[in-house]
Amino acid sequence: MIEPVSISEKAAKEIKYLMENKNIPEGYGLRIGVKGGSGCGGIGYMLGFDKPKEGDLTYLAQGISVHVEKRQTMYLVGLQVDFYDEADERGFTFINPEQP
């Protein structure tokens, strides 16, 4: 099975923490998608918690159920979700060597 997006250990730890402590409903997983894509800015990535939908590619990454719309898969191949946690900033980051 294709796993277009990987999740770093640091990101997985934060995602699991959020799922356990932010009242994410049972049966929900991590939805990863693309947004934008017009103009010079290229595409952006988004994360959220959602139920699987018809037309999704669903797989496990670091023990987390991940949902991706099949039609967006080509934009996500090679993407890694990481988590940055330093004094100056904190949040999820997206690393994609396939995108300029």
N, C-alpha and C positions, 0 to 999 in steps of 0.2 A: 504494500500500500504506500502511496505517495504521502510524505510528510513534508509539505512545502515550508513550514515554519518550525524552527527549533526554539526552545526556551532555555535560557541559561539557568544554572542552579540558583543564582541570586534572584532572578525574576520569578522562578517557580516558587521559591520560599515566600516572596511577597504576595504572589497571586493566591497561594494557599491560605496565607494569613488573612487576606481580604475576604476570601470566600467563607472562612470560618467566623470572621468577626464583623462582617457588614451585612448580615442577614440575606445572603444570596440564596434564593430558593433552591430546594433539592431538585436535582435534574438539570440544573443550569451548568454551563461550562464557559470557557473563555472563547469569545468570538473575536477573530482577528480579520480585519478587512482593509480595504483601500478607500481613500477619499480624494477628491480633487482630480487632478490629472490634466487640467486645462492650463494653458499658459506656460510660462517659463519655469514655474515652481516645481513641475513634476508631480508625482503622486505623493500622498501622505498616507500614513498608516493609522488605524484606530484599533483600540481594544475596548471590550465591554463584556458583560456577562449576559448570556442569553441561552435559550433552549435551542436544541437542534431544529432545523427547518428542512423542508423538502428542498432538494437541490444542494444540500451542504455536503462537504467532505468532512467527516468527523473522525478523529484519531486521538490517541493518548500521547502526550508529550510530558515527560517528567511527572507522570501520574495525574495529569490534568487533562480533562476532556476538552479538546480544541475543535471549534467549528469554523469552517471557512466556506464561503460560497464558491461552488465549483467554478463559476465563470470568472472569479477573481484569482484563481490559483496561479495563473501565469504571471501575475504581478507580484506574487508572494514567494515564489520559489527562491530558496536561498536565504530568506529573511531570518534573522535571529532576534528574538525579544530578549533584552537584557534589562537590568535594573541598576541605576546609578544612585548611590547613597553616600554623598559626601557633605561636608559642611556648607558648601556653596550652593548645592542643588540636590534635589531628590526626585526621582521619577523613572518611568520606563523609557527605554531608548530602543531604537530600531536600527539594526546593522544589516545592510543588504549589499554585498559585494557585486551583485548583478545590476544594481542601479547606480548611475553616475552621481 
